[in-house]
Amino acid sequence: MSLDALRLVAAVAVVVYHFTGRTASSWGPEQTELLRGAGAWTSYGSLGPELFFVISGFVILMTAWDRTTVSVVASRIGRLYPSYWVAVLLTGALLLWVWPDGKDVTAGQVAVNLTMLQSAFGVPHVDGVYWTLWTELRFYLLIGVLVLVGVTRRRVLAFALLWPPAALLAEKLGSAELAELLISHYAPLFAAGMALYLVYRDGHALVPWFVVGANTALAAYLIAPSRTAVLSRVTEYVPSTAGLAVGVVVCVALVALVALTPLARIDRPWLATAGALTYPLYLVHQYWGLYVVDLLVDRDAPAWAALGAALLVSLLLAWAVQRLVEAPYAPRLRRGSERCLTSLRDRLLFRLNHGPRALETAEQLNIVDTPAGLPAPVAHGSRRADQPDGGGRTP
């Protein structure tokens, strides 16, 4: 349950950064003065996704342990897509028809974004926050492969230790596609979360803690300089690279703190609510919140009032999406996806196990076994027992 609260901390950090740290036309040219330089500190909230990635490494490995690939994939589909579809449509409608000055988007762009695979097709995100979902999807793919091979402690340790440097090596060798698939810049964060789960599951030991430390150091080395460059470009401030490196370390330390100490046993109803709101809040806040800021700043409202209203609208939208969409439809989509994927898997394995020629021979002899739900084939030229004979009579 404490991880749910930590998710909310990450989401709120991103929300506050987007509303106060990033340079936004909604505030006008006097953004720094209106917000009294708050962005110099809130820009460190841009590390919220990094905290999400460490949590994902921990939680996704936990949910994948002793489960089938079909079950893991179906659970991720049910978890990600219902809220995401609604968020894309809400933000797309806002930017297409209500507030076109917020960002130039097209209907076709919105349609492609509904797949969550827009990065693979080279189509820009409707909302920039979706970049993290593309990163998460690639991690899920790698976990799916690991589940196919078989999840064991030894394999997880080897994977978490070797995957990040392998991804970095692919990037250094100029293999951009492989580096992209292996999530070269963020692999250490996921891997650190995976190693922390092993500590949580099996107890303290030297090797998993070494994996945590090595990946944390690598993540700080990779992320801090690049994030400094990004923040210098999209904000009015030049953050401390050392401060950002410390922030990356804090992301890993926070997950360790809430998962491996007595904090993990804290169980309060509001924690579940906080965790439920995190994902839709992250998805809908940016442009709807900035739209509210734009409306109020144009009417000379105080900055604190504009910021408070933006936060309130974002939370209300997140609550509505969670209550009206995610809660009722995510379980249905998960169950439906699992049924479809199980059927597809059974049919594929049926074909692979029999082979095309063997299957054809078996069909001719009417001796083939079929998966549940598939009709048994009738041999060519043969007659089923319940079919009428040549004289039109049943035996």
PyMOL commands that set and color helices and strands:
alter all, ss='L'
color gray80, all
select helices_A, chain A and resi 2-21+25-27+31-34+39-64+69-98+100-102+107-113+128-149+153-172+176-181+187-202+206-234+241-260+262-265+269-298+303-354+356-365
alter helices_A, ss='H'
color red, helices_A
deselect
rebuild
show_as cartoon
